[in-house]
Amino acid sequence: MRKVLFCLMAMMGVLTLSAQSIYDFTVKDDAGKDLSLAEYKDKVLLIVNTATRCGFTPQYKELEALYEKYAKDGFEILDFPCNQFGEQAPGTIQEIHQFCTVNFNISFPQFDKIEVNGTNEHPLYTFLKAQKGFGGFDTNDQRGKLMDDMLRKRDPDFDKKSDIKWNFTKFLVSRDGRVLKRYEPTDKMSDVEADIQREANPVLSNMMARRYPDEQPEAKPRDVSKVKYIK
């Protein structure tokens, strides 16, 4: 009887999760006030967990460049600082915001610190991970291999789990709330931008594809560049 009840509860949980929309979730902004993600309907979203003392922290500069370039097309970046990976996001959200403003001049919204894995993970990330699991690192590249080796030493089966692996994991969400793609922190920002452009400005993207057909990216394994800062 217990097994039957457990199975029914599990099935109900899966059905509930699949029925959810990203717009059903509420988060806290950098002032601690509740904000419904329904405020971002009809926007193209890039949701990212960040840290201020990480080897990938310089990605803030690239994220800000993307925001400045595509915000006019209805693109938003939702930044969720998280201290779960090497405790690389210490301090209050106010201190984190000041650091990011002074060092990277960010203008996209930052939200209160959250957890993205484990018992206390935010329900938003439970949903995101259920929509797009871990796709692996490119171990033919130095940076991807470094991440793979580091995480595999901690957990030989890490790649079989959908949890967030490190800071600056990103999720791309369409204007109608579909989670389109997950990017690991080692993925090239140029690949992220190509996908953002297709969603935020499809007319321009199609024009570019017709004008420069040989320069359009083809389906291929993740191509990542050298890392210098991973701790």
MARBA-3410 file (N, C-alpha, C, O; in Angstrom, 1 decimal):
231
0.8,-1.2,0.0,0.0,0.0,0.0,0.9,1.3,0.0,0.6,2.2,-0.7 ~ 1.9,1.2,0.8,2.8,2.4,0.9,3.5,2.6,-0.5,3.6,3.8,-0.9 ~ 3.9,1.6,-1.2,4.5,1.7,-2.5,3.5,2.3,-3.5,3.9,3.2,-4.3 ~ 2.3,1.9,-3.4,1.3,2.5,-4.3,1.1,4.0,-4.0,1.0,4.8,-5.0 ~ 1.0,4.3,-2.8,0.8,5.7,-2.4,2.0,6.6,-2.8,1.9,7.7,-3.3
3.2,6.0,-2.7,4.4,6.7,-3.1,4.4,6.9,-4.6,4.8,8.0,-5.0 ~ 4.0,5.9,-5.3,4.0,6.0,-6.8,3.0,7.1,-7.2,3.3,7.9,-8.1 ~ 1.8,7.1,-6.6,0.8,8.1,-6.9,1.3,9.5,-6.6,1.1,10.4,-7.4 ~ 2.0,9.7,-5.5,2.5,11.0,-5.1,3.5,11.4,-6.1,3.6,12.6,-6.5 ~ 4.4,10.5,-6.5,5.5,10.8,-7.5,4.9,11.3,-8.8,5.3,12.2,-9.4
3.8,10.5,-9.2,3.2,10.8,-10.5,2.5,12.2,-10.4,2.5,13.0,-11.4 ~ 1.9,12.5,-9.3,1.2,13.8,-9.1,2.2,14.9,-9.2,2.0,16.0,-9.7 ~ 3.4,14.7,-8.6,4.5,15.7,-8.6,5.0,15.9,-10.0,5.2,17.1,-10.4 ~ 5.1,14.9,-10.8,5.6,15.0,-12.1,4.6,15.8,-13.0,4.9,16.7,-13.7 ~ 3.3,15.4,-12.8,2.2,16.1,-13.6,2.1,17.5,-13.2,1.9,18.4,-14.0
2.3,17.8,-11.9,2.2,19.2,-11.4,3.3,20.0,-12.0,3.1,21.1,-12.5 ~ 4.5,19.4,-12.0,5.7,20.1,-12.5,5.6,20.4,-14.0,5.9,21.5,-14.5 ~ 5.0,19.4,-14.8,4.9,19.6,-16.2,3.8,20.6,-16.5,3.9,21.2,-17.6 ~ 2.8,20.7,-15.6,1.7,21.7,-15.9,2.1,23.1,-15.6,1.5,24.0,-16.0 ~ 3.2,23.3,-14.8,3.6,24.6,-14.4,4.2,25.4,-15.6,4.7,24.8,-16.6
4.1,26.7,-15.5,4.7,27.6,-16.4,5.7,28.4,-15.7,5.6,28.6,-14.4 ~ 6.7,29.0,-16.3,7.7,29.8,-15.7,7.0,31.0,-15.1,7.6,31.6,-14.1 ~ 5.9,31.4,-15.6,5.2,32.6,-15.1,4.4,32.3,-13.8,3.9,33.2,-13.2 ~ 4.4,31.1,-13.4,3.7,30.7,-12.1,4.6,31.0,-10.9,4.1,31.0,-9.8 ~ 5.9,31.3,-11.1,6.8,31.4,-10.0,7.0,32.9,-9.6,6.8,33.8,-10.3
7.2,33.0,-8.3,7.5,34.3,-7.7,8.9,34.3,-7.1,9.3,33.4,-6.4 ~ 9.6,35.4,-7.3,10.9,35.5,-6.8,11.0,36.8,-6.0,10.1,37.6,-6.0 ~ 12.1,37.0,-5.3,12.3,38.2,-4.5,13.4,39.1,-5.3,14.4,38.6,-5.7 ~ 13.0,40.3,-5.4,14.0,41.3,-6.1,15.1,41.6,-5.1,15.2,41.1,-4.0 ~ 16.0,42.6,-5.5,17.1,42.9,-4.7,16.7,43.7,-3.5,17.6,44.1,-2.7
15.5,44.1,-3.4,15.0,44.8,-2.2,14.2,43.9,-1.3,13.6,44.3,-0.3 ~ 14.1,42.6,-1.6,13.4,41.6,-0.8,11.9,41.6,-1.1,11.2,40.9,-0.3 ~ 11.4,42.2,-2.1,10.0,42.2,-2.4,9.7,41.1,-3.4,10.4,40.8,-4.3 ~ 8.5,40.6,-3.2,8.0,39.5,-4.1,7.8,40.1,-5.5,7.2,41.2,-5.6 ~ 8.2,39.3,-6.5,7.9,39.7,-7.9,7.5,38.5,-8.7,8.2,37.5,-8.7
6.4,38.5,-9.3,5.9,37.4,-10.2,6.6,37.5,-11.5,6.8,38.5,-12.1 ~ 7.1,36.3,-12.0,7.7,36.3,-13.3,6.7,36.5,-14.4,7.1,36.6,-15.6 ~ 5.4,36.5,-14.1,4.5,36.9,-15.1,4.7,38.3,-15.6,4.2,38.7,-16.6 ~ 5.4,39.1,-14.8,5.8,40.4,-15.3,6.7,40.4,-16.5,6.8,41.4,-17.3 ~ 7.3,39.2,-16.8,8.2,39.1,-18.0,7.5,38.3,-19.1,8.2,37.8,-20.0
6.2,38.2,-19.1,5.5,37.6,-20.3,5.9,38.4,-21.5,6.0,39.6,-21.5 ~ 6.0,37.7,-22.6,6.3,38.3,-24.0,7.7,38.8,-24.0,8.1,39.6,-24.9 ~ 8.6,38.4,-23.1,10.0,38.8,-23.1,10.8,37.5,-23.4,10.5,36.4,-23.0 ~ 11.9,37.7,-24.1,12.9,36.6,-24.2,13.8,36.7,-22.9,14.4,37.8,-22.7 ~ 14.0,35.7,-22.2,14.7,35.7,-20.9,16.0,34.8,-21.0,16.0,33.8,-21.6
17.0,35.3,-20.3,18.2,34.5,-20.0,18.3,34.5,-18.5,18.6,35.6,-17.9 ~ 18.1,33.4,-17.9,18.2,33.2,-16.4,19.5,32.6,-16.1,19.9,31.6,-16.6 ~ 20.2,33.3,-15.1,21.6,32.8,-14.8,21.9,32.9,-13.4,21.5,33.9,-12.7 ~ 22.5,31.9,-12.8,23.0,31.9,-11.4,24.4,32.4,-11.4,25.3,31.9,-12.2 ~ 24.7,33.4,-10.6,26.0,34.1,-10.7,26.8,34.1,-9.4,26.3,33.7,-8.3
28.0,34.5,-9.5,28.9,34.7,-8.3,29.9,35.8,-8.6,30.2,36.0,-9.8 ~ 30.4,36.4,-7.6,31.3,37.5,-7.7,32.8,37.2,-7.6,33.6,38.0,-7.8 ~ 33.0,36.0,-7.1,34.4,35.6,-6.9,34.8,34.3,-7.6,35.6,33.5,-7.2 ~ 34.2,34.2,-8.8,34.3,33.0,-9.6,35.2,33.3,-10.8,35.3,34.4,-11.2 ~ 35.8,32.2,-11.3,36.6,32.4,-12.5,35.7,32.8,-13.7,36.3,33.4,-14.7
34.4,32.6,-13.6,33.5,33.0,-14.7,32.9,34.4,-14.5,32.1,34.8,-15.3 ~ 33.2,35.0,-13.4,32.7,36.3,-13.1,32.8,37.3,-14.2,31.9,38.1,-14.4 ~ 34.0,37.3,-14.9,34.1,38.3,-16.0,33.0,38.1,-17.1,32.8,39.0,-17.9 ~ 32.2,37.0,-17.0,31.1,36.9,-18.0,30.0,38.0,-17.7,29.2,38.3,-18.6 ~ 30.1,38.7,-16.6,29.2,39.8,-16.3,29.3,40.9,-17.4,28.3,41.5,-17.9
30.5,41.1,-17.9,30.8,42.1,-18.9,30.1,41.7,-20.2,29.5,42.5,-20.9 ~ 30.2,40.4,-20.6,29.5,39.9,-21.8,28.0,39.9,-21.6,27.3,40.2,-22.6 ~ 27.5,39.6,-20.5,26.1,39.6,-20.2,25.5,41.0,-20.4,24.5,41.2,-21.0 ~ 26.3,42.0,-19.8,25.8,43.4,-19.9,25.8,43.8,-21.4,24.9,44.6,-21.8 ~ 26.8,43.4,-22.2,26.9,43.7,-23.6,25.7,43.2,-24.3,25.1,43.8,-25.2
25.3,41.9,-24.0,24.1,41.3,-24.6,22.8,42.1,-24.2,22.0,42.3,-25.1 ~ 22.8,42.5,-23.0,21.6,43.2,-22.5,21.4,44.6,-23.2,20.4,44.9,-23.7 ~ 22.5,45.3,-23.3,22.5,46.6,-24.0,22.1,46.4,-25.5,21.5,47.3,-26.1 ~ 22.5,45.3,-26.1,22.3,45.1,-27.5,20.9,44.7,-27.8,20.3,45.1,-28.8 ~ 20.3,43.9,-27.0,19.0,43.3,-27.3,17.8,43.7,-26.4,16.7,43.2,-26.6
18.1,44.5,-25.4,17.0,44.9,-24.5,15.9,45.6,-25.3,14.7,45.5,-25.0 ~ 16.3,46.4,-26.3,15.3,47.1,-27.1,14.4,46.1,-27.9,13.3,46.5,-28.3 ~ 14.8,44.9,-28.0,14.0,43.8,-28.7,13.2,43.0,-27.8,12.6,42.0,-28.2 ~ 13.1,43.4,-26.5,12.4,42.6,-25.5,13.1,41.5,-24.9,12.6,40.5,-24.5 ~ 14.4,41.7,-24.7,15.3,40.7,-24.0,15.6,41.2,-22.6,15.9,42.3,-22.4
15.5,40.2,-21.7,15.8,40.5,-20.3,16.8,39.4,-19.7,16.7,38.3,-20.1 ~ 17.7,39.9,-18.9,18.5,38.9,-18.1,18.0,38.9,-16.7,17.9,40.0,-16.1 ~ 17.8,37.8,-16.1,17.4,37.6,-14.7,18.6,37.0,-14.0,18.9,35.8,-14.2 ~ 19.2,37.8,-13.1,20.4,37.4,-12.4,20.1,37.0,-11.0,19.6,37.8,-10.2 ~ 20.4,35.7,-10.7,20.2,35.2,-9.3,21.6,34.8,-8.7,22.1,33.7,-9.0
22.1,35.6,-7.9,23.4,35.2,-7.2,23.2,34.0,-6.3,22.1,33.8,-5.7 ~ 24.2,33.1,-6.3,24.1,31.9,-5.6,25.4,31.6,-4.9,26.5,31.6,-5.6 ~ 25.4,31.2,-3.7,26.7,31.0,-2.9,27.0,29.5,-2.8,27.8,29.1,-1.9 ~ 26.4,28.6,-3.5,26.5,27.2,-3.3,27.8,26.6,-3.9,28.1,25.5,-3.6 ~ 28.4,27.3,-4.8,29.6,26.7,-5.5,30.9,27.4,-5.1,31.2,28.5,-5.5
31.6,26.7,-4.2,32.8,27.3,-3.7,32.6,28.5,-2.8,33.6,29.2,-2.6 ~ 31.4,28.8,-2.4,31.1,30.0,-1.6,31.7,31.2,-2.3,32.3,32.1,-1.7 ~ 31.4,31.3,-3.6,32.0,32.4,-4.4,31.0,33.6,-4.6,31.3,34.4,-5.4 ~ 29.9,33.6,-3.9,29.0,34.7,-3.9,28.7,35.1,-2.5,27.6,35.1,-2.0 ~ 29.8,35.6,-1.7,29.5,36.0,-0.3,28.9,37.4,-0.3,28.8,38.1,-1.3
28.5,37.7,0.9,27.9,39.1,1.1,26.4,39.1,0.9,25.8,38.2,0.5 ~ 25.9,40.3,1.1,24.5,40.6,0.9,24.2,40.9,-0.6,25.1,41.1,-1.3 ~ 22.9,40.9,-0.9,22.6,41.2,-2.3,23.0,42.6,-2.6,23.3,43.0,-3.7 ~ 22.9,43.5,-1.6,23.3,44.9,-1.8,24.8,45.0,-2.1,25.2,45.8,-2.9 ~ 25.6,44.2,-1.4,27.0,44.3,-1.6,27.4,43.7,-3.0,28.2,44.2,-3.7
26.6,42.6,-3.3,26.9,42.0,-4.7,26.5,43.0,-5.8,27.2,43.1,-6.8 ~ 25.4,43.7,-5.6,24.9,44.6,-6.6,25.9,45.8,-6.8,26.2,46.2,-7.9 ~ 26.4,46.2,-5.6,27.4,47.3,-5.7,28.7,46.8,-6.4,29.2,47.6,-7.2 ~ 29.1,45.6,-6.1,30.3,45.1,-6.8,30.1,45.0,-8.3,30.9,45.4,-9.1 ~ 28.9,44.5,-8.7,28.6,44.3,-10.2,28.5,45.7,-10.9,28.8,45.8,-12.0
27.9,46.6,-10.2,27.7,48.0,-10.7,29.1,48.7,-10.9,29.3,49.3,-12.0 ~ 29.9,48.6,-9.9,31.2,49.3,-10.0,32.1,48.6,-11.0,32.8,49.3,-11.7 ~ 32.2,47.3,-11.0,33.2,46.6,-11.8,32.7,46.3,-13.2,33.5,46.2,-14.2 ~ 31.4,46.1,-13.4,30.9,45.7,-14.7,29.7,46.7,-15.2,29.2,46.5,-16.4 ~ 29.4,47.6,-14.4,28.4,48.6,-14.9,27.1,47.9,-15.3,26.5,48.4,-16.3
26.6,46.9,-14.7,25.5,46.2,-15.1,24.2,47.0,-15.0,24.1,47.8,-14.0 ~ 23.2,46.8,-15.9,22.0,47.5,-15.8,20.8,46.6,-15.8,19.6,47.0,-15.7 ~ 21.0,45.3,-15.9,19.9,44.3,-15.9,19.6,44.0,-14.5,20.4,44.1,-13.6 ~ 18.4,43.5,-14.2,17.9,43.2,-12.8,18.6,42.1,-12.1,18.9,41.0,-12.7 ~ 19.0,42.3,-10.9,19.5,41.3,-10.0,18.4,41.0,-8.9,17.7,41.8,-8.5
18.4,39.7,-8.6,17.4,39.3,-7.6,18.1,38.8,-6.3,19.3,38.7,-6.3 ~ 17.3,38.5,-5.3,17.9,38.1,-4.0,18.6,36.8,-4.2,18.3,36.0,-5.1 ~ 19.6,36.5,-3.3,20.4,35.3,-3.4,19.5,34.1,-3.2,18.6,34.1,-2.3 ~ 19.7,33.0,-3.9,18.9,31.8,-3.8,19.9,30.6,-3.8,21.1,30.7,-4.0 ~ 19.3,29.4,-3.6,20.0,28.2,-3.8,19.3,27.5,-5.0,18.1,27.6,-5.2
20.2,26.9,-5.8,19.7,26.3,-7.0,19.7,24.8,-7.0,19.2,24.1,-8.0 ~ 20.3,24.2,-6.0,20.3,22.7,-5.8,20.0,22.4,-4.4,20.1,23.2,-3.5 ~ 19.5,21.2,-4.2,19.3,20.7,-2.8,18.0,21.0,-2.2,17.0,21.4,-2.8 ~ 17.9,20.7,-0.9,16.6,20.8,-0.2,16.0,22.2,-0.2,14.8,22.3,-0.3 ~ 16.9,23.2,-0.2,16.4,24.6,-0.2,16.4,25.2,-1.5,16.3,26.5,-1.6
16.5,24.5,-2.6,16.6,25.1,-3.9,15.3,25.8,-4.2,14.2,25.4,-3.8 ~ 15.4,26.9,-4.9,14.2,27.7,-5.3,13.3,26.9,-6.3,13.9,26.2,-7.2 ~ 12.0,26.9,-6.1,11.1,26.1,-7.0,11.4,26.5,-8.5,11.2,25.6,-9.4 ~ 11.8,27.7,-8.8,12.0,28.1,-10.2,13.1,27.2,-10.8,13.0,26.8,-11.9 ~ 14.1,26.9,-10.0,15.2,26.1,-10.5,14.9,24.6,-10.5,15.4,23.9,-11.3
14.0,24.2,-9.7,13.4,22.8,-9.8,12.8,22.6,-11.2,12.9,21.6,-11.8 ~ 12.0,23.7,-11.5,11.3,23.7,-12.8,12.3,23.7,-14.0,12.2,23.0,-14.9 ~ 13.3,24.6,-13.9,14.2,24.8,-15.0,15.0,23.5,-15.3,15.2,23.1,-16.4 ~ 15.5,22.9,-14.2,16.2,21.7,-14.4,15.4,20.5,-14.9,15.9,19.7,-15.6 ~ 14.1,20.5,-14.6,13.2,19.5,-15.1,13.0,19.7,-16.6,12.8,18.7,-17.3
13.0,20.9,-17.0,12.8,21.2,-18.4,14.1,20.9,-19.3,14.0,20.4,-20.4 ~ 15.2,21.3,-18.7,16.5,21.1,-19.5,17.6,20.6,-18.5,18.1,21.3,-17.7 ~ 17.9,19.3,-18.7,18.9,18.7,-17.9,20.3,19.0,-18.3,20.5,19.7,-19.3 ~ 21.3,18.5,-17.6,22.7,18.7,-18.0,23.0,18.0,-19.3,22.8,16.8,-19.4 ~ 23.6,18.7,-20.2,24.0,18.1,-21.5,25.4,17.7,-21.7,25.8,17.3,-22.7
26.2,18.0,-20.6,27.6,17.6,-20.7,28.5,18.7,-21.1,28.1,19.7,-21.7 ~ 29.8,18.5,-20.7,30.9,19.4,-21.2,31.6,18.9,-22.4,31.6,17.6,-22.6 ~ 32.1,19.7,-23.2,33.0,19.3,-24.3,34.3,18.9,-23.8,35.2,19.8,-23.5 ~ 34.6,17.6,-23.6,35.9,17.2,-23.0,37.0,17.2,-24.0,38.2,17.0,-23.6 ~ 36.7,17.6,-25.3,37.8,17.8,-26.2,38.4,19.1,-26.1,39.5,19.4,-26.7
37.8,20.0,-25.3,38.3,21.3,-25.1,38.9,21.4,-23.7,38.4,20.8,-22.7 ~ 39.9,22.2,-23.5,40.6,22.3,-22.2,39.7,22.7,-21.1,39.7,22.2,-20.0 ~ 38.9,23.7,-21.3,38.0,24.2,-20.3,36.9,23.2,-19.9,36.6,23.0,-18.7 ~ 36.3,22.6,-20.9,35.3,21.6,-20.6,35.9,20.4,-19.9,35.3,19.9,-19.0 ~ 37.1,20.0,-20.3,37.8,18.9,-19.6,38.1,19.2,-18.2,38.0,18.3,-17.3
38.5,20.4,-18.0,38.9,20.8,-16.6,37.7,20.8,-15.7,37.8,20.3,-14.6 ~ 36.5,21.2,-16.2,35.3,21.2,-15.4,34.9,19.7,-15.2,34.5,19.3,-14.1 ~ 34.9,19.0,-16.2,34.5,17.6,-16.1,35.4,16.8,-15.1,34.9,16.1,-14.3 ~ 36.7,17.0,-15.2,37.6,16.3,-14.3,37.4,16.7,-12.8,37.3,15.9,-12.0 ~ 37.2,18.0,-12.6,37.0,18.5,-11.3,35.7,17.9,-10.7,35.7,17.5,-9.5
34.6,18.0,-11.4,33.3,17.5,-10.9,33.3,16.0,-10.8,32.6,15.4,-9.9 ~ 34.0,15.3,-11.7,33.9,13.8,-11.7,34.7,13.3,-10.5,34.4,12.2,-10.0 ~ 35.7,14.0,-10.0,36.5,13.6,-8.8,35.6,13.6,-7.6,35.7,12.8,-6.7 ~ 34.6,14.6,-7.6,33.7,14.7,-6.5,32.6,13.7,-6.6,32.1,13.2,-5.6 ~ 32.1,13.4,-7.8,31.0,12.5,-8.0,31.2,11.9,-9.4,30.9,12.5,-10.4
31.5,10.6,-9.4,31.7,9.9,-10.7,30.5,9.9,-11.6,30.6,9.8,-12.8 ~ 29.3,10.1,-11.0,28.1,10.1,-11.8,27.5,11.4,-12.0,26.3,11.6,-12.2 ~ 28.3,12.5,-11.8,27.8,13.9,-11.8,27.0,14.2,-13.1,26.0,14.9,-13.1 ~ 27.5,13.6,-14.2,26.9,13.9,-15.5,25.5,13.3,-15.8,24.9,13.6,-16.8 ~ 25.1,12.4,-14.9,23.9,11.7,-15.0,22.8,12.5,-14.3,21.6,12.0,-14.3
23.1,13.6,-13.6,22.2,14.3,-12.8,21.9,15.7,-13.5,22.8,16.2,-14.1 ~ 20.7,16.2,-13.2,20.3,17.4,-13.9,20.7,18.7,-13.1,20.4,19.8,-13.5 ~ 21.3,18.5,-11.9,21.5,19.7,-11.0,22.5,20.7,-11.7,23.2,20.3,-12.7 ~ 22.4,21.9,-11.2,23.3,22.9,-11.7,24.7,22.6,-11.3,25.0,22.3,-10.1 ~ 25.7,22.6,-12.2,27.0,22.2,-12.0,27.9,23.3,-11.4,28.8,23.0,-10.6
27.7,24.6,-11.8,28.6,25.6,-11.4,27.9,27.0,-11.6,26.8,27.1,-12.2 ~ 28.6,28.0,-11.2,28.1,29.4,-11.4,28.0,29.7,-12.9,28.8,29.1,-13.7 ~ 27.1,30.6,-13.3,26.9,31.1,-14.6,26.4,30.0,-15.6,26.7,30.0,-16.8 ~ 25.6,29.1,-15.0,24.7,28.2,-15.9,23.6,29.1,-16.3,23.0,29.9,-15.6 ~ 23.1,28.9,-17.6,22.1,29.8,-18.1,21.0,29.0,-18.8,21.2,27.9,-19.3
19.8,29.6,-18.7,18.6,29.0,-19.4,18.0,30.1,-20.2,17.8,31.2,-19.8 ~ 17.7,29.8,-21.5,17.1,30.7,-22.4,15.6,30.3,-22.5,15.2,29.2,-22.7 ~ 14.8,31.4,-22.3,13.3,31.2,-22.3,12.7,32.0,-23.4,13.0,33.2,-23.5 ~ 11.7,31.4,-24.1,11.1,32.1,-25.2,10.0,33.1,-24.7,9.7,33.2,-23.5 ~ 9.5,33.9,-25.6,8.5,34.9,-25.3,7.2,34.2,-24.7,6.5,34.9,-24.0
6.9,33.0,-25.1,5.8,32.3,-24.6,6.1,31.4,-23.4,5.2,30.6,-23.0 ~ 7.2,31.6,-22.8,7.5,30.9,-21.5,8.2,29.5,-21.7,8.3,28.8,-20.7 ~ 8.5,29.1,-22.9,9.1,27.8,-23.0,10.6,27.9,-22.7,11.3,28.8,-23.2 ~ 11.1,26.9,-22.0,12.6,26.8,-21.7,13.2,26.2,-22.9,13.1,25.0,-23.1 ~ 14.0,27.0,-23.7,14.5,26.5,-25.0,15.8,25.8,-24.9,16.0,24.8,-25.5
16.7,26.3,-24.0,18.0,25.7,-24.0,18.7,26.0,-22.7,18.4,27.0,-22.0 ~ 19.7,25.1,-22.3,20.5,25.3,-21.2,21.9,25.4,-21.6,22.4,24.6,-22.5 ~ 22.7,26.4,-21.0,24.1,26.6,-21.4,24.9,26.4,-20.1,24.6,26.9,-19.1 ~ 25.9,25.6,-20.2,26.9,25.4,-19.1,27.8,26.6,-19.1,28.0,27.3,-20.1 ~ 28.5,26.9,-18.0,29.3,28.1,-17.9,30.5,28.1,-18.9,31.0,29.2,-19.2
30.8,27.0,-19.4,32.0,26.9,-20.4,31.5,27.1,-21.8,32.3,27.3,-22.7 ~ 30.2,27.2,-22.1,29.7,27.4,-23.4,30.1,28.8,-23.9,30.1,29.8,-23.1 ~ 30.4,29.0,-25.2,30.8,30.2,-25.7,29.6,31.2,-25.7,28.5,30.9,-26.1 ~ 29.9,32.4,-25.3,28.9,33.5,-25.3,28.4,33.8,-26.7,27.3,34.3,-26.8 ~ 29.3,33.6,-27.7,28.8,33.9,-29.0,27.7,32.9,-29.5,26.8,33.3,-30.2
27.8,31.7,-29.0,26.7,30.7,-29.2,25.4,31.1,-28.5,24.3,31.0,-29.1 ~ 25.6,31.6,-27.3,24.4,32.1,-26.5,23.8,33.3,-27.3,22.6,33.4,-27.4 ~ 24.6,34.2,-27.7,24.1,35.4,-28.5,23.3,35.0,-29.7,22.3,35.6,-30.0 ~ 23.9,34.0,-30.5,23.2,33.6,-31.7,21.8,33.1,-31.4,20.9,33.4,-32.2 ~ 21.6,32.4,-30.3,20.3,31.9,-30.0,19.4,33.1,-29.5,18.2,33.1,-29.8
20.0,34.0,-28.7,19.2,35.1,-28.3,18.7,36.0,-29.5,17.6,36.4,-29.5 ~ 19.6,36.2,-30.4,19.2,36.9,-31.6,18.1,36.3,-32.4,17.2,37.0,-32.8 ~ 18.1,35.0,-32.5,17.1,34.3,-33.2,15.7,34.4,-32.5,14.7,34.5,-33.2 ~ 15.7,34.5,-31.2,14.5,34.7,-30.4,14.0,36.1,-30.3,12.9,36.4,-30.4 ~ 15.0,37.0,-30.1,14.7,38.4,-29.8,14.4,39.2,-31.1,13.5,40.1,-31.1
15.1,38.8,-32.2,15.0,39.6,-33.4,15.0,38.6,-34.6,16.0,38.6,-35.3 ~ 14.0,37.8,-34.8,14.0,36.8,-35.8,14.1,37.3,-37.2,14.7,36.7,-38.1 ~ 13.6,38.5,-37.4,13.7,39.1,-38.8,15.1,39.4,-39.1,15.6,39.1,-40.2 ~ 15.9,40.0,-38.2,17.3,40.3,-38.4,18.1,39.0,-38.6,19.0,39.0,-39.4 ~ 17.8,38.1,-37.7,18.5,36.8,-37.8,18.3,36.1,-39.2,19.2,35.6,-39.7
17.1,36.2,-39.7,16.8,35.6,-41.0,17.5,36.3,-42.1,18.0,35.7,-43.1 ~ 17.6,37.7,-42.0,18.2,38.5,-43.0,19.7,38.2,-43.0,20.3,38.0,-44.1 ~ 20.3,38.0,-41.8,21.7,37.7,-41.7,22.0,36.3,-42.3,23.0,36.1,-42.9 ~ 21.1,35.4,-42.0,21.3,34.0,-42.5,21.3,34.0,-44.1,22.1,33.3,-44.7 ~ 20.4,34.8,-44.7,20.4,34.9,-46.1,21.6,35.6,-46.7,22.1,35.3,-47.8
22.0,36.6,-46.0,23.1,37.5,-46.5,24.5,36.8,-46.4,25.3,36.9,-47.2 ~ 24.6,36.1,-45.2,25.9,35.4,-45.0,25.7,34.0,-44.6,25.9,33.6,-43.5 ~ 25.2,33.2,-45.6,24.9,31.8,-45.3,26.1,31.0,-44.8,25.9,30.0,-44.0 ~ 27.3,31.3,-45.3,28.5,30.5,-44.9,28.9,30.8,-43.4,29.7,30.0,-42.9 ~ 28.4,31.9,-42.9,28.9,32.3,-41.5,27.9,31.8,-40.4,28.1,32.0,-39.2
26.8,31.2,-40.8,25.8,30.8,-39.8,26.3,29.5,-39.1,26.8,28.6,-39.8 ~ 26.1,29.5,-37.8,26.6,28.3,-37.0,25.9,27.0,-37.4,24.6,27.0,-37.6 ~ 26.6,25.9,-37.5,26.0,24.6,-37.8,25.9,23.9,-36.5,26.5,24.2,-35.5 ~ 25.0,22.9,-36.5,24.9,22.0,-35.3,26.2,21.3,-35.1,26.8,20.6,-36.0 ~ 26.8,21.4,-33.9,28.1,20.8,-33.6,28.2,20.7,-32.1,27.5,21.3,-31.3
29.2,19.9,-31.6,29.5,19.8,-30.2,29.9,21.1,-29.6,30.3,22.0,-30.3 ~ 29.7,21.3,-28.3,30.0,22.5,-27.7,31.5,22.8,-27.9,32.4,22.0,-27.7 ~ 31.7,24.1,-28.3,33.1,24.5,-28.5,33.4,25.6,-27.4,32.8,26.7,-27.5 ~ 34.3,25.3,-26.5,34.5,26.2,-25.4,36.0,26.6,-25.5,36.8,26.0,-26.0 ~ 36.2,27.8,-24.8,37.6,28.4,-24.8,38.3,28.2,-23.5,37.7,27.7,-22.6
39.5,28.6,-23.5,40.4,28.4,-22.3,39.9,29.1,-21.1,39.4,30.3,-21.2 ~ 40.0,28.5,-20.0,39.7,29.1,-18.7,40.9,29.4,-17.9,41.9,28.6,-18.0 ~ 40.9,30.4,-17.1,42.1,30.8,-16.3,41.7,31.0,-14.9,42.6,31.1,-14.0 ~ 40.4,30.9,-14.5,40.1,31.4,-13.2,39.4,30.4,-12.3,39.1,30.7,-11.2 ~ 39.1,29.2,-12.8,38.4,28.2,-12.0,39.2,27.8,-10.8,40.4,27.6,-10.8
38.5,27.8,-9.7,39.2,27.5,-8.4,38.6,26.2,-7.8,39.0,25.8,-6.8
END
